[in-house]
Amino acid sequence: MQTVGELGEFGLIDRLTKLLPTSALVVEGIGDDCAVLRMHDRLLLVSTDLCLEDIHFRRDTLAPGQIGWKAAAASLSDIAAMGSIPLFSLVSLACPGNVKVSYIEELYRGMSNALSSFGAIIVGGDTTRSEQKIVIDVMIIGEPLGNRFLRRRGAIPGDLLAITGSTGASAAGLHAIQHGHAEPALVHAHATPHPRIAEGQWLCARPAIHAMIDISDGLAQDARHIANASGLGVNIAAARLPLIDPLAQYCAENRLDPLPFMLSGGEDYELAFALSPSDANETMNAFASEFTTPVTIVGEFTDEWTGGRLDGAPSLLTGFDHFKTPSCPD
Amino acid sequence: MQTVGELGEFGLIDRLTKLLPTSALVVEGIGDDCAVLRMHDRLLLVSTDLCLEDIHFRRDTLAPGQIGWKAAAASLSDIAAMGSIPLFSLVSLACPGNVKVSYIEELYRGMSNALSSFGAIIVGGDTTRSEQKIVIDVMIIGEPLGNRFLRRRGAIPGDLLAITGSTGASAAGLHAIQHGHAEPALVHAHATPHPRIAEGQWLCARPAIHAMIDISDGLAQDARHIANASGLGVNIAAARLPLIDPLAQYCAENRLDPLPFMLSGGEDYELAFALSPSDANETMNAFASEFTTPVTIVGEFTDEWTGGRLDGAPSLLTGFDHFKTPSCPD
């Protein structure tokens, strides 16, 4: 009798997927960042992110507005990963009766601010009492631009792996909070992540982009999700990973290796995508003329093997598994 | 500094509603059973129900398939309350790592069975680890039949209050479970409630029905929700409430008054609606020829006063407030 902890998050999702029926109206079901549903002549995207106190956030280290922002950002990022437009959100909240009303108002203000930044609003939800801990579930509804959206699958052999922005700052920010270090830039990256909605839509409109995911569980794991879904392997070149100054400095000061942050740190909410090599230069230049967000090629996909490698060597390249990792992001 | 427990569920919802922006695409926002959203030329209905272990259910008194069924039924019933069609569901689940995989599979099978009974399917969601307790959030997406749906508001003075089926069996079933009494009919009503999807759609298509709600928090409270939303008062006639045999028998055997179960017991998932008196006979007869579900007139709406009354006398007519009631349903 196997437990959920032994099977792990992704094993459990596989088992549940086999168990549940599907329908012709489900264009993309369980397993991608959003489900894609056919409603008459339109497509609808839906996703949800569940955040639990003391698993995903702590009340003593983040302000309620930050907790709300982060919870909404996680859902918004799922819409970004499909290159789509966020529209509406439903929020389920459970909290103990002794929480101040003003605290809950700040939390909703944080969620609403994150959603409003990208044109989406809270339209309903559910509120209920919990025994001790706060529970937040943010469901988001979006729609694709012109019926086109990007999936995790679709990378082809030889495609390059590229990422927006940089990775590791959020995990280092959490590390700084946990160790009592004042690191405003890193803590900001952790507490107020910025989902790449506009960048995702732009990338989605370009045929040179074959597959996309948001980096929520760590670059290594999320890149492997694209590879697995596409039936390929992925190699990440450590030297190519963009190392931002605040992360480099923090690691130098605290004798830490930045690489695990960059590879396995969660909650960056950047985008990772598979890019046709022949269109790479033109795409990178066009992106740079459109956005201030950097974009960097950090690896490539191959059909010579499967799984994830670092500098060509088989590597565990671990990320977060919600049932297996002691401290886990969304 | 007021707490959420002092303010109560409905006070909190009022405060959050004032705080949050809305948009022209929101046909019906926070405060009804579903939000109604405009997506181009179509309407979309969405709702969510959060169920927490040891608040909404206990693992030692219900089987996992029953817990799943009940969680999905609560969301389906919100679609029934608007007279609409359930289509898709997203499920967020948190559970501790030591839960058996087979337990979670049974729970999802229960949800899937409830949804499938009404033509809806699970299309995605989120899974994550919790410290000790199971958390289930079932979000549902539906659409109205021919762009018509029923709201809580819309009752007019003189309208009759009618209900499908009967109330109190679910709460009495919970009472029986908690007191170790074997009461198969009542326990079944509690463990496997049957949302009134077809009945809701039929009622919604008739202009004689002016407003509707599902009875999830207790008839008295839910009837008052219609009255409040319509700016009216509602009077319930105790003698008119349908008292089913198993409830009558259980109360007689255990020296209990059935009235509190019928008025304040939650989770019946029947429908309560406001019915034009001039069309009442014809509507009741047509309903009876279409469904085996009974329908009963149990009160009326008035503009002479506001709030809820029982047999004409002002009465607290309490129901469940998730932050104020010690044991609470969805």
Contacts between the chains, C-beta under 8 A, distances in Angstrom:
chain1	res1	chain2	res2	distance
A	1	B	100	5.2
A	1	B	101	7.9
A	1	B	102	6.6
A	2	B	100	7.1
A	2	B	101	4.9
A	2	B	102	8.0
A	3	B	97	6.1
A	3	B	98	5.3
A	3	B	99	6.3
A	3	B	100	5.8
A	3	B	101	6.7
A	4	B	95	6.0
A	4	B	96	7.8
A	4	B	97	5.6
A	4	B	98	7.7
A	4	B	99	5.1
A	4	B	100	7.5
A	4	B	101	5.8
A	4	B	104	6.0
A	5	B	96	7.8
A	5	B	97	2.6
A	5	B	98	6.2
A	5	B	129	7.7
A	6	B	97	7.9
A	7	B	101	5.3
A	9	B	127	5.8
A	9	B	128	7.4
A	9	B	129	7.9
A	12	B	101	6.7
A	12	B	104	6.8
A	12	B	127	5.9
A	13	B	127	6.3
A	15	B	101	6.4
A	15	B	105	6.5
A	16	B	104	7.5
A	16	B	105	7.1
A	16	B	108	5.5
A	16	B	127	7.8
A	19	B	105	5.8
A	19	B	108	6.0
A	19	B	109	6.6
A	19	B	112	7.3
A	20	B	108	6.6
A	20	B	112	5.5
A	20	B	121	7.0
A	20	B	122	5.1
A	21	B	112	6.8
A	21	B	116	6.6
A	21	B	121	5.7
A	22	B	121	6.6
A	22	B	123	7.8
A	23	B	121	5.6
A	25	B	87	7.2
A	25	B	88	7.7
A	26	B	88	7.7
A	26	B	121	7.2
A	26	B	123	5.4
A	29	B	123	5.5
A	29	B	124	6.5
A	30	B	122	7.7
A	30	B	123	7.1
A	30	B	124	5.1
A	30	B	125	7.5
A	34	B	124	7.3
A	35	B	88	7.5
A	35	B	90	7.0
A	35	B	123	4.2
A	35	B	124	3.7
A	37	B	87	7.7
A	37	B	88	5.6
A	37	B	123	6.2
A	37	B	141	7.5
A	39	B	39	7.0
A	39	B	42	6.3
A	39	B	44	7.1
A	39	B	87	7.8
A	39	B	143	7.0
A	40	B	42	6.2
A	42	B	39	6.3
A	42	B	40	6.2
A	42	B	42	7.0
A	44	B	39	7.1
A	44	B	44	7.5
A	44	B	141	7.6
A	46	B	88	7.2
A	46	B	90	5.7
A	46	B	123	7.1
A	46	B	124	6.6
A	46	B	139	7.8
A	46	B	141	6.9
A	47	B	90	7.5
A	47	B	124	6.7
A	48	B	90	4.9
A	48	B	92	5.2
A	48	B	124	7.4
A	48	B	125	5.8
A	48	B	126	5.1
A	48	B	137	7.4
A	48	B	139	6.3
A	49	B	92	7.8
A	49	B	126	5.6
A	50	B	92	4.1
A	50	B	93	7.6
A	50	B	94	5.8
A	50	B	126	4.7
A	50	B	128	5.3
A	50	B	135	7.1
A	50	B	137	6.7
A	52	B	94	5.7
A	52	B	128	6.8
A	52	B	130	5.7
A	52	B	131	7.7
A	52	B	135	7.1
A	54	B	131	6.5
A	55	B	94	7.6
A	55	B	128	6.8
A	55	B	129	6.2
A	55	B	130	6.5
A	55	B	131	6.8
A	56	B	128	7.5
A	87	B	25	7.2
A	87	B	37	7.7
A	87	B	39	7.8
A	88	B	25	7.6
A	88	B	26	7.7
A	88	B	35	7.4
A	88	B	37	5.6
A	88	B	46	7.2
A	90	B	35	7.0
A	90	B	46	5.7
A	90	B	47	7.5
A	90	B	48	4.9
A	90	B	139	6.0
A	92	B	48	5.2
A	92	B	49	7.9
A	92	B	50	4.1
A	92	B	92	7.7
A	92	B	137	4.8
A	92	B	139	7.9
A	93	B	50	7.6
A	94	B	50	5.8
A	94	B	52	5.7
A	94	B	55	7.6
A	94	B	135	7.6
A	95	B	4	6.0
A	96	B	4	7.8
A	96	B	5	7.7
A	97	B	3	6.1
A	97	B	4	5.6
A	97	B	5	2.6
A	97	B	6	7.9
A	97	B	323	5.1
A	97	B	324	7.9
A	98	B	3	5.3
A	98	B	4	7.7
A	98	B	5	6.2
A	99	B	3	6.3
A	99	B	4	5.1
A	100	B	1	5.2
A	100	B	2	7.0
A	100	B	3	5.8
A	100	B	4	7.4
A	101	B	1	7.9
A	101	B	2	4.9
A	101	B	3	6.7
A	101	B	4	5.8
A	101	B	7	5.3
A	101	B	12	6.7
A	101	B	15	6.4
A	102	B	1	6.6
A	102	B	2	8.0
A	104	B	4	6.0
A	104	B	12	6.7
A	104	B	16	7.5
A	105	B	15	6.5
A	105	B	16	7.1
A	105	B	19	5.8
A	108	B	16	5.5
A	108	B	19	6.0
A	108	B	20	6.6
A	109	B	19	6.6
A	112	B	19	7.3
A	112	B	20	5.5
A	112	B	21	6.8
A	116	B	21	6.6
A	121	B	20	7.1
A	121	B	21	5.7
A	121	B	22	6.6
A	121	B	23	5.5
A	121	B	26	7.2
A	122	B	20	5.1
A	122	B	30	7.7
A	123	B	22	7.7
A	123	B	26	5.3
A	123	B	29	5.5
A	123	B	30	7.0
A	123	B	35	4.1
A	123	B	37	6.2
A	123	B	46	7.1
A	124	B	29	6.6
A	124	B	30	5.1
A	124	B	34	7.2
A	124	B	35	3.6
A	124	B	46	6.6
A	124	B	47	6.7
A	124	B	48	7.4
A	125	B	30	7.5
A	125	B	48	5.7
A	126	B	47	8.0
A	126	B	48	5.1
A	126	B	49	5.6
A	126	B	50	4.7
A	126	B	137	7.6
A	126	B	330	8.0
A	127	B	9	5.8
A	127	B	12	5.9
A	127	B	13	6.3
A	127	B	16	7.8
A	127	B	322	6.5
A	127	B	323	7.8
A	128	B	9	7.5
A	128	B	50	5.3
A	128	B	52	6.7
A	128	B	55	6.8
A	128	B	56	7.5
A	128	B	322	4.2
A	128	B	323	7.9
A	128	B	328	7.1
A	128	B	330	7.9
A	129	B	4	8.0
A	129	B	5	7.7
A	129	B	9	7.9
A	129	B	55	6.2
A	129	B	322	4.9
A	129	B	323	4.9
A	129	B	328	6.6
A	130	B	52	5.7
A	130	B	55	6.5
A	131	B	52	7.8
A	131	B	54	6.5
A	131	B	55	6.8
A	131	B	133	7.7
A	133	B	131	7.7
A	135	B	50	7.1
A	135	B	52	7.1
A	135	B	94	7.6
A	135	B	135	5.6
A	137	B	48	7.4
A	137	B	50	6.7
A	137	B	92	4.8
A	137	B	126	7.5
A	137	B	137	4.4
A	137	B	139	8.0
A	139	B	46	7.8
A	139	B	48	6.3
A	139	B	90	6.0
A	139	B	92	7.9
A	139	B	137	8.0
A	139	B	139	4.8
A	141	B	37	7.5
A	141	B	44	7.6
A	141	B	46	6.9
A	141	B	141	7.9
A	143	B	39	7.0
A	322	B	127	6.6
A	322	B	128	4.2
A	322	B	129	4.9
A	323	B	97	5.2
A	323	B	127	7.9
A	323	B	128	7.9
A	323	B	129	5.0
A	324	B	97	7.9
A	328	B	128	7.1
A	328	B	129	6.6
A	330	B	128	7.9
